[in-house]
Each structure stands twice: as structure tokens, then as C-alpha cells.
Amino acid sequence: MSLEEQKSEPGGAERLAVEIAPVAAMQSVSELHSPTDSDDLDRPYWNAAIETMPRERMRELQLSKLKRQVDYLYRHSALYKSKFYAAGFQPGDLKTIDDLVKIPFTTKKELRDGQEVHPPFGLHQAAPMERIVRMTSTAGTTGKPVFQGYTKSDVASRNESICRGLWGFGVRPGDRVINGFALSMFNAGVPFCTAIEHLGAVDVPVGAERRAEGLLRIARDVKATVFIGTPSFAAYLAEKAPEVLGMEAKDLDFRVICGGGESGFELPSFQREMERLWGTKHVYDWASTSDAHPNVFAHCSHRAGKHQLTPDLALVQLIDPATGELKEMGEGVEGEYIFTHLDRQACPLLRYRTGDVLRVYTAPCACGRTGFRMDIIGRSDDMLIIRGLNLYPSAVQSVVGGFMPKLTGKMQIVLRAQGPKVDPPLHVRVECSNELAAADTSSLGETLRQRIHSELGVPAFVEFMPFGTFERTATKTRLVIVDPTAGVKQ
């Protein structure tokens, strides 16, 4: 049906105006960037207008777009219409961003339950199927996968968000970019491939499905310059390169190593080890959550926390994980981050609880970007409590990483029973490097125990595992396992 025919339907003009409003707002206000032959390849930003916009002006832009998005959700999403009704909320009640607190949070359970009732995307779906052109899903590590849909406009926003991060890492047209994430349904698979093409670089869609051997051979043959994937996969590729190719990883001449999906690239000790193995100073971290796209956090060249690069596409707020109360953004403030999409059409979310706990930095960054910076310090559902002390597994990983290259940096916390309460000492399994002799582990173990106690405040029992114990994977590594049979020396 043509636009004119749709307009002639009863209420058609009003409905279409609402449906295309987010697109119009995004194109006219967010000013998504499209590369041209005349682009200055030395410029530091993909989209300077957004990445360097003063925070006060960005707040005004967010409010303007938020009003449109809330109206869109009220008209087109069954989930949010019911939420607004239950809260006694009307779109016109939104006068300031603070008015969002009148609307309940959205949770992962609601998305999963909604999919059962209204497959494939759930009750929050806000665009008709005939306008949806792409589907991705979460990994399903904590339950049934959640599917996400994208309209053409959503795809454009996703391309934009990825390009802002990759451009900041130094990726340019002419680069041959190896995508080492899983390509099958994963939101960092095909979406990354199309964004690489949009940036003007060469997309090499190898995918984790080719495994380390296949990826390394293709990287050598096409003379790849950029790798994107999980930190553990990047480390595994460096381990395998001599065996598969008869050469060190650094001899492949990659210029940029980047990615995310798990802790690693943000840790200075891991960065240094990747720099040594791959022979490049350009090692960068990327962060988001599957349902949050196009929201993106990424390092700039200073690597002092990850900037939120997409404040025009997603509103990020902090809450107290225990009470749900909003926390004001400020230097060093910690809290669980929630987000609200400002332009998403197919499967938009409002006040979505991610479970990720951040530490934020609001002081100006030397790179000139104005989005706040953050580090993920853990997940609210992964937190352990040891004698009243809160501990995130990623903090232990950071300490263990400081002992690379004697250790590989791979580790697991072993619990006798499900947390969060854990009786001390904390049982930590660490993997030795291939070169570490068994006789060296005694003194190293004592030093590591002392470091964990002094830096984190908890007593620990360190168990050394031989090189190769932990699975090398292209997906997320489990930092905590429950093993009732595991023994701990007191």
C-alpha cells in the first residue's frame, strides 16, 4: 500500500505521522553521518556534532526525542501502553526527563514472558512485521534467548553507533576488518559487518564459527589489519598462531585489536599482554548489552574509561541496585545502569534494567568527547558477599591479570553453594602459563593471596591449574561456577 493510500485510511495520516516521527527526528536532529569520498580521514570523530555536543544541549535533545518516543510507545507497544495505564501515566505527563520515574522499570523477564504471548519479539514490539528487516538475539546464557527486531531506521542507527566506536579506535576505509564474533544471530555479528561496510572499510566476515585455525589463516591471507572479538578469543588466537601459522601473532601486523562481550580489554594488565602478543598499542574495549543497541560505550585513545558514544540514541541513567532509586551522575559514582531508547522503532525499551553496575567519570576527557565515561565493575546478580563485604568477580580477575604472563589471566571462582553469601576463604582457580614451572607456584600463590587480601579485603585460597585447563572460547567466559565437591584449604 502506498503512503497516499495509507493516509486516506481512517486516522491514517495521524498514524503515519507518529510512525515516521522517530525517523524524522533521527535524521534531522541526530544528523547520522554517511561517509563520502571527500571525508577527512584524519578527523578524530565519526560524528563530531554529536560526540562533542555540550552536555546541556544534549540534555535538551534527549528530552525532545524522549517525548516523541514515549508518544510512539503509547500508540504502538502493547507492553508500554499497559504500563502507562497501570501507572496512571499519559505521554503528555512527560515534561522533564525526571518524569520518567513515574513509569515502572522494564525487565528481562518481561521480555521473555512477552515473547511467549506474542512471538517472535514480544509485547514491547512497536513496529509491524512488514517494516522489520533484521533479527538478532541474546546469547541466552541466563535463560531463553530474547529476540530483537530492527527496522531500516534501526539498522541505520546501529551502523551509526558502531562507526562512532570503530572510527575512534582508528579504523579507516581500506582497513581489512576481521569480525571474530559469532555471526549466527549474535548482535555483534551481522550488525558489525554492515557497519564496517558503512564506515568504508573492508568487511571480512569470518566469524567465530571458523574457529581459531580458520580465522588465523584467513587473516594471514587477506593481510587483515583490524580484529574485533572477545578478549578471550583474541588471547587464544595469539596462543594458536605459532602452531597454526608457524609465526607469532605480532607478525600478522594487525594495527587494531578491539572488542568486548566480557571483561578483559579494559584491564591495563590484559591490555599490556595483548600489546606484547599482537605488537600494537591500539587495544581497545567496547561495551553494551544485547537489548541496549544502538547504545554503545567505547574507549577513546586515552583508554581512561569508555565513553557513552550514543547519548542521542539512548538515555542512560544510574540507579541503586537494591532500592531502584535514581543516582545522580557524578565523578566516581557507582550504580546499576538503566537505559531508554530515544529512536528505536521495532523493539524499543524504556527504563530497562541491565544488571550491569558501572563506575562513571564525568570530568572532561582530553579527547574532547562529552559523553560520560564508565567502567563496568560487575553485575548486580553476580555480586558475592564475604563477611559483609561486597565483591564482584571482575575485581578478582583484575588482580589475577596483574600476574600475566606468569599466569594466563584466566580464572574462576569456585563456590560450594550458590551465592551471594560466601564463607571465606574465597576459592580462586588460576591457570599457569606454559612456561611457569610447578616449583614456582608456591611463592607465586602466597603473593597472589596477599594481593587479593590487600586489594579486595578478602582471604583467598589459590588453586593453580595447568596451562590449557580453561576452555578457549569465542563467547563469554564464566567467572563463577558452583561445585559442591570442591575442596578448600582453610
N, C-alpha and C positions, 0 to 999 in steps of 0.2 A: 504494500500500500504506500503510495507516495505521501510526502509531507502535506500536500494540499488536501488530499483525501482524508488524512488523519485529522487535520484541522477542522474539516467540515463535520466531523462526528460531534455528537452532543458532548460539550465540555472538552473537546479535542484540543482546542487552542491553548486552554489553560493547562491541560495535562502535559502537552508538549513543551510548554514554556518551562514547567517545573523539571521535566526530564532532561532538557538540554541546558538548564541553568548551570549545573556544576561544570559542564564542558565549557560554556561561555566564560564562566568565571575563571577557570583554569587558564584558558588561552589568553584572556585579556589582562588578567591581574598577575598570575604567576609567571607569565612570559616564559613558557617552556622553551628551551634552547634547541635549535636544529643546526647541525654543523653545515658549513658552506666551504667552498674551495678557498675563500678569502679569509678564513679563520686564522687568527694569530695563534700558532701552536705553542708559543712560549707564554701565553697568558696563564696565570696561576689558577683561575677559576673556570669551571664549566659554565656557570651561570652567575656572573658577578652581581647582577641586580638583586638576586635572592640571597646568595651566600654572604653578602656584605651589607645587607639591609639593616639599618639601625633597629634595635630591638623594639623601640616604641612604635615605629612604623610597622614592623612585623606583627605586633600585637593587634594593631588596627586591622591589618589584612586578615589575620586569623579570625577576628570577630566577624568581619564581613562575610567571609566564606563559611564560617560556622553557622550563621543564621540561615544561609542558603541550604546548607547540608541538613540541618535539623528539620527544615520545612520539607526537604526531599524525603527524608526518612519517614516523617509523619505520613506523607502521602503514599509511599511506595513499599515500606517494610512492615510486614505483619508483626514482627517481633517488637519493633520500636513503637509502633502505634499502640500496642498493648501496654508497653512500658510507660509511655507518656500518659495513657489513660489511667493506669493504676496510680501514677504519681500525681494525678491532677494537673498535668503539665500540658500547655499548648505552645506551639512554636513561637507565638508572639510574646510568650513569657521570657524569652531569652533576650535580655537587654545587655548583659555583660558576659564575659567568659565565666565569671564566678557563678553565674546562674546554672551552669551545668551540674552543680552539686545537687540540684533538685531531681536529677534523673539517676536511677539506680545503676550500679556497675553492670557490665556485661561480662560473662564468664565463659570459659571453655566448655563447661558442662552444658550451658545453654545452647552453644553452637552444635554440640554433638546431639543433644536431645532434639533440636530443631531439624537436623538432617534426617532423623528417623521419621518425623512427621511430614517433612516437605523436602524429599530428596531432589537433586543431589546436594544443594547448597545450604538448605535450611531456611528457617522462618525469617532470618535477617536479610535474605536476598531482596534487592530493591530494583533490579533491572530485569526485564523479561528475557527469557531464554534466547529469543531471536537476536538480541543485542549482545549476547555473551559470546566471545570468540576464543577464550583460553580457560583452561582449568589446571590448577595445581593443588597440592595437598600438603598437609603437615606430615612429619615423619611417622607419627603415631607411636612415639617412644613411651608415652604415658597413657595410652588408650587408643581408641579407634581414630584413624586419621580424619582430619577435618578438611573438606574440600573448599577451595576458593575459586570464584569466577572472576573474569576480567572482561570488561567491555573494551572497545578500541581505545576509548579515552583512558581507561585504567592501564592499558598496555603502554600508552604514551607516557603516563605519569611514572610507571615502573622504569621505563627506559631512562627517563629524566633522572630519577633518583640514583640509579646505578651509575650513570655517566658522571654525575657530580662526584661520586666517590672515586671512580677509576681515574678521572682526569686529575684529581688531587693527588693520586698516587704516582702520577707521571705517565699514565698510559696515553698514547697518541696514535693518530692514523699511521698505518704502516706497521705497528706492532702486531705480532702474531700471538694471540692470547689463548692459552690452553685453559679450557674450563674443566677442572678436575672434580667438580661437584657431581653428584648423581644427576643424570639428565631425566630419569624416569619420574615424572610428576613433581619433582622437587622444585620449590620456588626459586632456588638458586641455579636451576638447570637451564631450561629453555629461556626463561626471562633474562638470564645473564647473557645468553647467546645473542638474543635480539638486541640487547642494549649495547653489547660490544660492536655489533654492526652499525647501530645508530651513531655511536661515537666516531665511527670511521675506521676502526681497527679491524684486523683480520680475525674472525671468529674461528677457532679450532675446536669444534665440539666433541672432544674426546670422551669426556665423562668418566666418572669413577668406574663405570661398568667395564671399561677396557683393562682395569686393574693396573698395577704399577708397571708391569712389563710392557704392556701395550702403550701406555701413556708415555713412558720414557723413550721408547723407540720413535714414536711419532714426534715428540718434542725435538729429538735429535735430527730427524729427517727434514722437518719443516723449519728448523732453526728458530724455535719459539723464543720469545723474549719476555713473556709475562705468564705467570702461573696463578690461577685462582683455585682455592680449595680449602679443606680443613687443615688446621695446623698439624694434626697427627698424620695426615696423608702427605703433607709436604716433608715432614721428618722421615716418613717411611720411604718416600721416593729417593731422598738423599742417601738413605741406608742401602737401597737396592741398586742405585746407579752403577757402582763398580761391578757388581755381579752381572747385571743385565747388559750394560754397555761397555764394560771394561774401562770406564772413565769416571772421574769424580763428578758429583753434581755441579760443582762450580765451573767445570769445563764445558757445560752446556751453554754458558753465557746468558742465563736469564738475567734480566735487568730488574724486574719487579716480582716479588713473591708476596702474595696477599690472600686474604680470605677470612673465614670465621666459622661460625656454627658451633664453636666450643672455645674454651679458654686456651690460650697459647700465644698467639701473635701479639697480644698486648703485654706480655710479661717480658721485662727487659732481659732476663737471663735467656729466655727462649729466642728472643729477637737476635741476641748476640750469637747464639748457636746456629740459627738459620743463616745469619750473615756469613759466618765462617764456612758452613757447608755449601751454600749456594753462591758465595763470592759476590754478594751485593749488599749495599747499605739500605736498599729500598725494600724493607719488610714492613708490611702494614696490616692493621687489623680492621675488620669490618663487623658490624653487629646489627641485628634486627631480630624480630621474631616472625614466624611464618605468617601469622594472621595480620601483622602490622604493615606489611608492604602497601604503599611505597615508602614507609618511614625507614630512614637509614641513619646509622651512626658510623663514622669512619675517621680514621686518623688523617691528620694533615702531615706535612713533612716534619713537624716538630714532635709528633707522637706523644703529646702530653695530654692524654685522654682523647676520646673520639667525639668529634663534633656531631650534633644533630644537623644534618645537611638539608633536611626537608621540613622546616617549620611551616612552610606554605602548604604542605600536603598533609601534615598530621600534627595535631596539637598534643604535646607530651606534658604530663603533669606527674607530680610525686605524691604518694600517699603513705601514711603509716601502715605497714602490712598488718598490724594487729587490730587497729581501730578503723582503718579506712578513711581517716581524716586527711584532708589535703595538707601538704607541707610546702612552704614557700621555697622556691628555688633560691639557693644561695651557695656561696663557695664552701665546698666540703659537706654539704647536706646529703644525707642518705635517705633513701626511701624506695618503695616499690613503684615502678613506673607504669602508668596507665596512658592510653592514647585514644584520641578521637580522630577519625579520618575527616579531612576537610574537602576532599574532591572525589572520593571513591564512589563509583556508581553501582557495580554489580553486587558486591558483598561488603558494604561499609559497616564499620563498627564504631560504637560510641561508648566512651569511658570503659574501655576494655582492660581487664586486669591481666597483665602479662606474667606476673610472678617473679619477674626479674628485679633484683634490688640493685640500685645504682648509687654511686657516689658522684655528685655533679660538681662542675667547676664553672663558675660564671665570670671569673676575671678575664679580661681581654686576652686573646691569643695573638702572638706575633704574626701569624699567617694572615690576619685581617678578617677572618670569618667571624660572624657574630653569633652563630648558633652556640648554645651552651655545650660544654664537653662533659663526658662521663666515662666512668669505668664500671663494668658490671662486677659487683663484689659477691654475687651469689643469687640463688633463687630462694624465695620465701619458703618453698616446700622442701628445700634441701638443707635448711639450716639445722645444725646439730647443737645440742645444749649439754655442756660438760661442766658439772659443778656450778651451774648457774651462768656460765659463760657462753655466749652465742658464737658459733664458729661456722663459717662457710667452707666447704671442701676446696673451693678455688684458692682460699688463703693458704691451705696446706700445700696445694700444688705449686703455688708461687715460691714457697720456701724450698720445696724439693727441687724446683727448677734451678735454684741458685747453685746446685751441686753438679750441674752439667759442666763438662762432658763425662765426669766420672760416673754419673747416673744418666740414663736416657731422658729423664724428665717424666717418664710415665709412672703413674702411681695409682693406687686405690686405697680407700679407707674401708676397712672390713669391720662390720658391725655384727655382734652376736644376735641382736634382735633389732627390729625396726625402730628407728629413732622417733622423735628428735632427741630424747634424753639418752645419753651415752655414759656408761660408767668408765672412768679412767682406768688405765691409760688408753689413749687412742691408738688403735691398731692401724699402722700405715705400712702398706706393701710398696716397695720401690724397686725399680728394675735397674740392674747394673749395666754399665756399658760393656761392650765386647772385650775391652782392654783391661777392665778392672779385675785384679786378681782377688781370689777369695780371701787371702790373708789380709787384704787392705780393708775389708768391710768392718772389722771390729772398731777401729778408731774412727772410721767414717760414720758408723752408726751412732757412736756416742756424740760426735759433733753434730750430727743431724738431730738427734733427740734434744740436745741442748738448744739448738737453734729454734726448733719448734716450740720448746717451752718458753724461751726468752721472748720470741716474737709474737707468739699466739697465746701464751699463758696456759697451755695445757700439757700435761705429761703424755709421752707417747712411747709406744713400743714399735720399733722399726724392724720390719722383716725384709731381708734382701732376696730378690728373685733374680734368676739368671736372665741374661740377655735373650730377648725373644719370647719371654713369658706372656706379655700382654699382646693381644691381637692388634695387628696393624690394620687400620680401617680407614675408609674414606668418609665415614659418618662419625657421629658424636661418640666420644669415649665415655664410658661410665666411670665416674669418680668414686661412687659409693656402692658397695654390694653388701648383702646380708648373708652371712654364713654361720649358722648356729654351731657348726662343728669346729670353727676356727679357734685355735688356742692363742691366748695372750699371756706373755710372761708378766707377772706382777712386779 
